[in-house]
Amino acid sequence: MTRCVLTGIDGSPQSEAAALWAAAEARRRGRALRLLHAWPWLDAGTENVSRPGDLRPRALDALRGIGDRIRHDHPGLPVEAAVISDDPVDGLVAAAKGQELLVLGSRGLGGFAGLLVGSVGLAVAAGAPIPTVLVRSGQAPAERPAAVEATREVLVGLDGREPGDAVVEFAVTEAELRGCRLRVVHGWDLVPAWAYGGLMPPQVDPVEQEAVEAALMSPVLTDLRAKHPGVDIVEDIRLGGGARALLEASTHADLVVVGRRETRHRLGPRLGPVAHAVMHHCAAPVAVVPHP
């Protein structure tokens, strides 16, 4: 089976933005684009059969509309559309197996305006077996001023103690595809210690500790630069923790890349605190990459 870029469509502006972003990504990667609508109450018959209450024709119309726009904008890009009768989370996670990339619209419908990702996006990103990108409305590819174009970069969060090779390789590949800089961000914090029943300020020199953190990153960066000599790779070490560092550094990011451990929690797949925070609050598209 030929691997493709898969995107979920639900008729929202966010899913339309995700589809347009996915189309540009599919063209960069030389892959086909598959548009998928998953809903548990669609009739399970063929798409030529319409029954009272069957949502399949309406879903197919929405898919055809965005598919036609993408074919117009990207002549020659193979685009297919499908509707499946399944729960959106289960359907998207199952459909992602063996594919190149999954792209979703990022929409939070709760009462917290600062939270940008809804329950479906969170659940799919936590359980999908392939990298999953969440795109907000307004993040579809567009022309940029030359001054902004020159500052484009892909960001990746790196823990020097547990680098996550799959995460870093995904990020550097994305930078190569875009012809832009890769910024490797490492956020660290001063951890207070317990003493006499309470928290005490850490007895650490920040300057010395930053040198330690840089030394942890150095082997990974050296190896990365050797493997990808054509990519401008810069290191960015910041005091304040991983999520804060990525959010502060993401001003001009094309994409922010974070990792997600594949190990299963007893309550099911889950996201770590850094990935969770970045997904909710980052203005740029966010890629969540599973790794061992």
C-alpha positions, 0 to 999 in steps of 0.5 A: 500500500502506498503511504499517503498524507491523511486529513480528517474533515468535519466541515469546520473552518479548522478542518478546511485549514488542516486539509489545505495544510495537508495538501501542501505537505503531501506535495512536498513529500510526493505523496497522495492526499486522502480526505476522510470523514468519520462519523458513527451514525452514517449509513453503512451502505454504499455511497450511492444509497441514500436513506432518511437521516443518512448523513453520507451524501452531505458528508460527501458533498463537503469532501468534494468541495474541499477536494475540488479546491485542492485539485485546483490549487495543486494540479497533479496532486492525487486526492481521494475522499472517503466517508467511514461509519465509525467514531471519529477518534477510533476511525482516524486512529485506525485509518492512520496505520501505515500512512505517512502523516495525519493532519487535523484541525485544532478546535477547542469547544469548551469554556476556556478560550486559551485552550485550542484543542478539542477532545477529538484532537487530543485523543487522536494525537495521543493514540495515533501510530504516526506523526499527527499535526494539529492546525488552527484555522488561519494556519493554511499555507499563504504568501509571506512577506520576504522579511518573514520568509527569511526567518522561517524555521521548524522548532523541535523540543529536545531533552538531552537526557532522553533525545527521542531520535524519531522526534528529532529526525521528523523535525529535521526532515520537515526543515529540509522539505521547507528549506528552512532553519531547524531550531532545537529548543531545550528548556530546563528548570531549577528544581527545588529540594525538600528540606525540613518539611518544606521546599527550599531554593535550589543550591545551583548556579544557573550559569554552571547548570546551563553549561551542563544542559548544553553539554547534554545536547552537544552529542545529539546536535553534532550527530544531526549536523553530520547527517544533515549538512544542508540544514541550518541547525541552531540550538536554543537553551532556555531556563523555564521548562520545556513547554514555556521554552517552546512557546516563547521560541515559536514566534516565526515557526512553520511547525513546532514538533514535540514527542509522545511516548508510545508506552501505554498508560493503564488508563489508555494512551496519553500525552505528556505535560509538555506536548499537552501544553504546547498543543493547547497554547501554541499559535503555530501548527504542532506535530506530535511524534510517537517514539519509544 
